[in-house]
Amino acid sequence: MTLETFKSLVLVALVSLSLLLTYTIWTFQPNYDRYKSDLKYVGEADLGGDIVTKKSVIKPYMTIFHMDEQYLGFRHPGQADDFFTNIQDYTLTNYTLTEPLSLVDEKYAIELMFPESLPLDMIKSIFTLEDPEMELPTWSYKEMYLIFDENDPRIDVHFVSTESNGQASFTIESTRAITYLWSKVINEDNLEPYFLVEELAPKIYLPVNQPSIQSRTIAIERILPSKLVDALFANPSIVSPNVGEAYYTDGQRGMRVLDDRKSIEYINPIQSSYERMEKIQLLDESISKINDHAGWTNDFYLDTVVASINQVIYRMHYDNYPIFHHGDLAIIDHQWRQQDVYKYKRPIFYLKSSFGGNFVQLESGEDLIEHMQNQLENNIEHVRDIRLGYQLIYYDNEPYSVLLQPAWFMNYNGQWQAIRIIESELDEGGV
């Protein structure tokens, strides 16, 4: 074979290969569905929790009956929750703007205190209004009152402004509603005496008697971190774990697994700047985002809103008592920037079956205040709130259970902490 003949054969082969490649490029149809099936976007992840609304996560933390110059409260927070749920079903009518009421002239009043100030417009989502489209003032409220009398078939409902000298007033005109209220008032098994702590502001009510609460050992079920990867990352297929699967990243966003695989913290650092969101929008976005992956895996209720950084905190509850933990294992912490989640910290376990436990008798409200005055002295003015609840405790050698220990808690300069009392301090009348 001559050199010219060989060159001709090589040229023909190259031309044929070029034609084949061109045909393949123009006629090939990629199977995108194959790749789409591997992508699980936010709405497809499911942690197995509930779907909630503002109506179900915004609840008062304290309900106080003002009767004949006495303060009374429910014996168990579950009774208060049932009471509030019942009130939500009645229609609020006859809207007016009035001056703040004085309880001095009222024989019967019920005060409901919310953990966070809320825009008045929020009542459209929490209660039933005769006209849900009505225009309401832009101010916020943190307390509402129910005023009633044995000779009047209606209930007056007042939302007191936190920002101005006014209140929004409605009425409930329902024989069933007033009968229900009276059933709570006349049944002594429902209520116990409380007192107002004069030394502290804002208002704090505490029980006169010693509360008795059962400690609980609770079985827990873990949530796989991979489910949070599916929920939080736009393209989970490119997320890679490292450091023993304690950190996940897609190259931009990151998720850490913390507390012996009991919580996660997701950060989206792309959103470095942000505009302040209105509270209603912030709560709508936050609740919707957590609903997208059925993330309400325990009973969580609104606890705090820090509007300046678009932060919402929901607190875990058990048997209607709030749960506290020094490492934030009992809260969902949501922060937003540029209409997207910037930070998301939450527990990744369910509270399941209870093995029961002993009943713990805690200090009465008066003993508690006496102890705090001795312990804190002049710094007691930094106490913003006091709650009865559970301290969440877990042990490394018990990976599938936690202990809920009854205790008193105080909000000291914005931080919740357990109030430590030694029995000998009470026996001796103080520290």
Wavefront OBJ file of the C-alpha trace (Angstrom):
o trace
v 0.000 0.000 0.000
v 1.377 3.341 -1.014
v 1.602 6.249 1.417
v -1.002 8.215 -0.584
v -3.485 5.311 -0.380
v -2.992 5.056 3.421
v -3.590 8.803 3.853
v -6.819 8.524 1.854
v -8.119 5.687 4.049
v -7.330 7.613 7.247
v -9.114 10.690 5.868
v -12.216 8.635 4.990
v -12.246 7.127 8.518
v -11.997 10.547 10.175
v -14.763 11.980 8.023
v -17.015 8.998 8.838
v -16.349 9.361 12.592
v -17.112 13.070 12.399
v -20.443 12.400 10.664
v -21.330 9.766 13.296
v -20.584 12.119 16.199
v -22.549 14.942 14.588
v -25.575 12.659 14.121
v -25.371 11.483 17.742
v -25.245 15.030 19.118
v -28.219 16.232 17.098
v -30.441 13.193 17.697
v -29.658 12.304 21.345
v -32.480 13.143 23.824
v -31.208 13.076 27.427
v -33.414 11.398 30.034
v -33.794 14.275 32.477
v -36.446 12.392 34.430
v -33.801 9.962 35.572
v -31.953 12.820 37.284
v -35.077 14.580 38.482
v -36.096 11.484 40.420
v -32.923 11.783 42.473
v -33.606 15.403 43.543
v -35.693 15.828 46.688
v -36.714 19.408 47.141
v -37.878 20.991 50.376
v -41.553 20.084 50.018
v -40.776 16.374 49.593
v -39.006 15.816 52.930
v -41.102 14.610 55.867
v -39.919 14.472 59.481
v -43.194 12.862 60.540
v -44.498 15.779 62.603
v -47.716 17.801 62.483
v -48.881 20.583 60.171
v -49.812 23.648 62.253
v -51.242 27.160 61.945
v -50.770 30.368 63.898
v -53.963 29.501 65.756
v -52.423 26.320 67.156
v -48.911 27.585 68.019
v -49.797 30.960 69.585
v -51.160 30.425 73.086
v -51.205 32.351 76.366
v -48.766 31.104 78.979
v -50.805 32.378 81.939
v -54.533 32.596 82.653
v -55.579 34.445 85.803
v -59.112 34.861 87.192
v -59.748 38.166 88.999
v -62.651 37.479 91.359
v -63.687 39.443 94.426
v -60.182 40.927 94.796
v -58.610 37.481 94.579
v -56.295 35.945 91.983
v -57.020 32.380 90.907
v -55.375 30.165 88.305
v -55.901 26.723 86.830
v -54.368 23.835 88.746
v -52.917 22.308 85.583
v -51.818 24.063 82.364
v -53.820 21.538 80.359
v -56.981 23.056 81.808
v -55.834 26.511 80.697
v -55.143 25.199 77.192
v -58.623 23.651 76.950
v -60.126 26.924 78.176
v -58.331 29.018 75.542
v -59.177 26.568 72.748
v -62.831 26.825 73.735
v -62.751 30.647 73.698
v -61.227 30.621 70.205
v -64.391 29.016 68.824
v -66.732 31.869 69.792
v -67.301 34.770 67.405
v -66.019 38.222 68.383
v -68.491 40.953 67.426
v -69.187 44.674 67.980
v -65.647 45.968 67.493
v -64.812 49.318 69.093
v -61.711 51.254 70.168
v -61.874 52.338 73.803
v -59.769 53.593 76.683
v -57.936 50.947 78.778
v -60.219 49.267 81.266
v -59.852 49.392 85.036
v -60.341 46.080 86.819
v -61.192 47.859 90.069
v -64.836 48.149 89.085
v -65.051 44.668 87.583
v -66.234 41.829 89.783
v -65.222 39.063 87.382
v -62.385 39.232 84.860
v -60.059 36.733 83.230
v -56.597 37.864 82.182
v -54.703 35.978 79.482
v -50.999 36.761 79.050
v -49.094 35.928 75.865
v -45.339 35.242 75.750
v -44.731 37.809 73.013
v -46.330 41.060 71.864
v -48.402 40.426 68.746
v -49.789 42.769 66.074
v -53.492 43.291 66.694
v -54.169 42.078 63.153
v -52.963 38.657 64.340
v -56.288 38.092 66.125
v -57.788 37.397 62.691
v -55.713 34.209 62.595
v -56.123 33.218 66.253
v -59.798 33.983 66.922
v -63.088 33.974 65.032
v -64.128 37.496 63.999
v -67.541 38.539 62.746
v -65.814 40.530 59.999
v -62.376 39.030 59.281
v -61.680 41.763 56.707
v -62.085 44.681 59.125
v -59.262 47.200 59.436
v -57.552 47.187 62.812
v -54.949 49.498 64.388
v -51.299 48.738 63.724
v -50.320 48.524 67.398
v -49.554 45.305 69.288
v -51.020 43.575 72.330
v -49.665 41.124 74.888
v -52.675 40.780 77.187
v -56.366 40.165 76.671
v -59.209 40.292 79.171
v -62.595 38.621 79.368
v -65.075 40.633 81.479
v -68.345 39.013 82.559
v -71.082 39.235 85.167
v -73.683 36.816 86.465
v -76.501 39.166 85.358
v -75.214 39.772 81.806
v -75.482 37.165 79.006
v -72.523 38.624 77.093
v -68.752 38.606 77.544
v -66.634 41.692 76.862
v -63.258 40.947 75.254
v -60.437 43.518 75.399
v -56.990 43.504 73.757
v -54.762 46.048 75.502
v -52.213 47.997 73.472
v -48.555 47.756 74.476
v -47.732 50.981 72.638
v -50.579 53.428 73.186
v -53.238 54.364 75.678
v -55.996 52.284 74.114
v -57.576 48.901 73.624
v -59.609 47.035 71.010
v -62.904 45.754 72.403
v -65.304 43.079 71.193
v -68.195 41.106 72.640
v -69.104 37.433 72.696
v -72.863 37.078 72.683
v -73.389 33.421 73.456
v -75.339 31.739 76.228
v -73.149 28.686 75.787
v -70.005 30.803 76.267
v -71.175 32.461 79.480
v -72.358 29.098 80.830
v -68.939 27.666 80.076
v -67.182 30.518 81.918
v -69.365 30.087 84.979
v -68.680 26.361 85.017
v -64.988 27.197 85.490
v -65.619 29.818 88.164
v -67.915 27.808 90.442
v -65.926 24.565 90.245
v -63.303 24.829 92.988
v -61.488 21.768 91.666
v -60.444 23.809 88.616
v -58.761 26.736 90.343
v -56.204 27.504 93.050
v -55.036 30.792 94.634
v -52.299 32.906 93.053
v -50.654 36.165 94.075
v -49.114 39.054 92.169
v -45.388 39.519 92.756
v -45.246 43.188 93.697
v -41.451 43.413 93.552
v -41.167 42.519 89.856
v -42.248 44.038 86.561
v -43.709 43.172 84.147
v -46.470 41.350 85.979
v -45.709 37.915 87.381
v -48.300 35.702 89.092
v -47.246 32.713 91.206
v -49.223 29.997 93.021
v -49.764 30.355 96.759
v -49.521 26.590 97.309
v -46.682 24.204 96.524
v -47.112 22.719 93.038
v -46.669 18.960 92.675
v -45.549 17.704 89.262
v -44.595 14.225 88.120
v -41.074 13.741 86.804
v -40.938 11.830 83.528
v -38.538 9.427 81.889
v -39.387 9.629 78.199
v -38.370 7.281 75.413
v -37.137 9.181 72.364
v -36.958 8.350 68.682
v -34.149 9.821 66.621
v -34.647 11.690 63.348
v -32.037 10.903 60.725
v -29.921 13.957 59.802
v -30.304 12.961 56.148
v -33.993 13.918 56.372
v -32.968 17.440 57.314
v -30.534 17.457 54.384
v -33.456 16.655 52.083
v -35.548 19.401 53.727
v -33.031 22.239 53.841
v -30.740 21.934 50.814
v -32.050 22.837 47.350
v -30.145 19.937 45.768
v -29.467 17.212 48.367
v -27.718 15.013 45.801
v -24.641 17.263 45.839
v -24.453 17.522 49.647
v -21.522 15.678 51.131
v -20.998 14.714 54.789
v -17.649 14.883 56.523
v -16.101 14.681 59.977
v -17.881 11.423 60.746
v -21.163 12.706 59.253
v -21.233 15.546 61.804
v -21.199 18.252 59.117
v -23.000 18.458 55.772
v -22.391 21.029 53.037
v -23.207 21.727 49.409
v -20.236 24.068 49.149
v -22.247 27.112 50.245
v -24.704 26.156 52.986
v -23.798 24.013 55.974
v -25.525 21.845 58.576
v -23.896 20.669 61.811
v -25.099 17.703 63.848
v -24.763 18.526 67.567
v -25.435 17.242 71.085
v -24.652 13.582 70.451
v -26.836 13.613 67.320
v -29.803 15.146 69.148
v -29.917 18.490 67.319
v -28.855 20.234 64.111
v -27.875 23.768 63.168
v -28.262 24.859 59.563
v -26.617 28.058 58.291
v -27.123 29.735 54.932
v -24.302 32.335 54.875
v -25.179 33.493 51.355
v -27.779 35.809 52.857
v -25.448 38.332 54.503
v -27.797 41.335 54.392
v -31.476 41.546 55.185
v -34.450 43.786 55.739
v -36.578 43.599 58.847
v -39.749 41.574 58.293
v -43.135 42.360 59.791
v -44.082 39.944 62.573
v -47.071 38.502 60.758
v -45.042 37.874 57.607
v -42.182 36.418 59.664
v -44.488 33.992 61.479
v -46.279 33.052 58.245
v -43.009 32.274 56.473
v -41.529 30.437 59.451
v -44.566 28.245 60.130
v -44.999 27.482 56.426
v -41.342 26.511 56.011
v -41.446 24.110 58.948
v -44.767 22.733 57.691
v -43.065 21.957 54.362
v -41.136 19.140 56.013
v -43.688 18.310 58.761
v -41.181 19.585 61.298
v -43.521 20.028 64.297
v -42.345 16.759 65.798
v -43.357 17.606 69.372
v -45.685 20.185 70.934
v -44.018 23.518 70.123
v -45.564 26.905 70.918
v -44.419 30.434 70.134
v -41.945 31.647 72.748
v -40.028 34.684 71.441
v -39.862 36.969 68.420
v -36.758 39.144 67.970
v -37.932 41.397 65.167
v -34.591 43.198 64.765
v -32.924 40.024 63.424
v -36.012 38.263 62.010
v -35.811 35.535 64.634
v -38.629 33.296 65.865
v -38.239 30.822 68.732
v -40.727 28.058 69.487
v -40.505 26.137 72.780
v -41.150 22.450 73.261
v -43.851 21.482 75.773
v -44.838 18.243 77.442
v -48.193 17.786 79.134
v -48.632 21.543 78.503
v -45.596 22.438 80.661
v -42.726 24.309 78.948
v -39.409 22.460 78.628
v -36.044 24.148 79.189
v -32.504 23.023 78.356
v -29.220 24.899 78.756
v -28.065 23.764 75.301
v -31.232 24.729 73.392
v -32.425 21.150 72.900
v -35.968 22.265 73.720
v -36.440 25.019 71.121
v -36.775 25.579 67.401
v -34.753 28.676 66.482
v -35.585 30.145 63.062
v -33.871 33.195 61.521
v -34.646 34.702 58.141
v -32.794 36.887 55.629
v -33.935 37.999 52.181
v -37.087 35.816 52.335
v -35.053 32.690 53.001
v -33.913 30.698 56.026
v -30.609 32.011 57.340
v -30.369 29.894 60.483
v -32.350 26.884 61.657
v -31.527 25.142 64.920
v -33.719 22.389 66.296
v -33.818 19.032 68.121
v -33.907 15.898 65.980
v -35.813 13.538 68.225
v -39.397 12.799 69.180
v -40.662 12.478 72.717
v -42.442 9.120 72.711
v -43.702 6.925 75.554
v -43.441 7.993 79.196
v -42.232 5.547 81.831
v -43.671 7.760 84.565
v -41.782 8.861 87.650
v -42.122 10.274 91.136
v -44.132 13.365 91.955
v -41.932 16.310 92.926
v -43.277 18.962 95.291
v -41.737 22.296 94.466
v -41.514 25.515 96.455
v -44.568 27.709 96.854
v -44.499 31.049 95.098
v -43.835 32.952 98.324
v -40.922 30.673 99.318
v -39.532 30.996 95.816
v -39.565 34.799 95.883
v -37.998 34.851 99.347
v -35.177 32.632 98.137
v -34.631 34.762 95.032
v -34.529 37.958 97.062
v -31.851 36.452 99.312
v -29.896 35.033 96.425
v -30.110 37.914 93.937
v -30.532 40.835 96.344
v -30.644 44.061 94.312
v -30.275 42.150 91.037
v -33.754 40.679 91.319
v -34.966 43.572 89.151
v -33.333 41.770 86.195
v -35.853 38.922 86.484
v -38.314 39.319 83.622
v -40.460 36.232 84.137
v -40.837 33.061 86.214
v -42.283 29.814 84.875
v -43.041 26.353 86.146
v -41.828 23.647 83.784
v -39.527 20.750 83.002
v -35.756 20.656 82.736
v -34.643 18.315 79.962
v -31.763 16.071 81.033
v -30.089 13.374 78.972
v -27.294 10.981 79.844
v -24.633 9.619 77.505
v -25.287 6.080 78.713
v -29.019 6.392 77.960
v -29.090 7.333 74.253
v -32.779 6.487 73.740
v -34.410 8.289 76.658
v -34.435 11.669 78.400
v -35.481 12.815 81.855
v -37.962 15.644 82.363
v -37.387 17.043 85.841
v -39.901 19.531 87.324
v -38.369 22.856 88.355
v -38.868 26.601 88.604
v -37.245 28.733 85.895
v -36.561 32.433 85.628
v -35.901 34.674 82.668
v -32.888 36.657 83.852
v -31.829 39.415 81.448
v -33.399 37.550 78.541
v -31.905 34.126 79.367
v -33.872 31.248 80.871
v -32.228 29.327 83.708
v -33.311 26.924 86.410
v -33.723 28.379 89.903
v -31.563 26.324 92.250
v -32.868 25.939 95.786
v -31.267 23.829 98.527
v -33.785 22.402 100.981
v -31.767 23.625 103.970
v -32.134 27.190 102.696
v -35.892 26.955 103.063
v -35.662 25.280 106.457
v -33.448 28.072 107.738
v -35.562 30.814 106.226
v -33.080 31.803 103.485
v -29.435 31.692 102.482
l 1 2 3 4 5 6 7 8 9 10 11 12 13 14 15 16 17 18 19 20 21 22 23 24 25 26 27 28 29 30 31 32 33 34 35 36 37 38 39 40 41 42 43 44 45 46 47 48 49 50 51 52 53 54 55 56 57 58 59 60 61 62 63 64 65 66 67 68 69 70 71 72 73 74 75 76 77 78 79 80 81 82 83 84 85 86 87 88 89 90 91 92 93 94 95 96 97 98 99 100 101 102 103 104 105 106 107 108 109 110 111 112 113 114 115 116 117 118 119 120 121 122 123 124 125 126 127 128 129 130 131 132 133 134 135 136 137 138 139 140 141 142 143 144 145 146 147 148 149 150 151 152 153 154 155 156 157 158 159 160 161 162 163 164 165 166 167 168 169 170 171 172 173 174 175 176 177 178 179 180 181 182 183 184 185 186 187 188 189 190 191 192 193 194 195 196 197 198 199 200 201 202 203 204 205 206 207 208 209 210 211 212 213 214 215 216 217 218 219 220 221 222 223 224 225 226 227 228 229 230 231 232 233 234 235 236 237 238 239 240 241 242 243 244 245 246 247 248 249 250 251 252 253 254 255 256 257 258 259 260 261 262 263 264 265 266 267 268 269 270 271 272 273 274 275 276 277 278 279 280 281 282 283 284 285 286 287 288 289 290 291 292 293 294 295 296 297 298 299 300 301 302 303 304 305 306 307 308 309 310 311 312 313 314 315 316 317 318 319 320 321 322 323 324 325 326 327 328 329 330 331 332 333 334 335 336 337 338 339 340 341 342 343 344 345 346 347 348 349 350 351 352 353 354 355 356 357 358 359 360 361 362 363 364 365 366 367 368 369 370 371 372 373 374 375 376 377 378 379 380 381 382 383 384 385 386 387 388 389 390 391 392 393 394 395 396 397 398 399 400 401 402 403 404 405 406 407 408 409 410 411 412 413 414 415 416 417 418 419 420 421 422 423 424 425 426 427 428 429 430 431
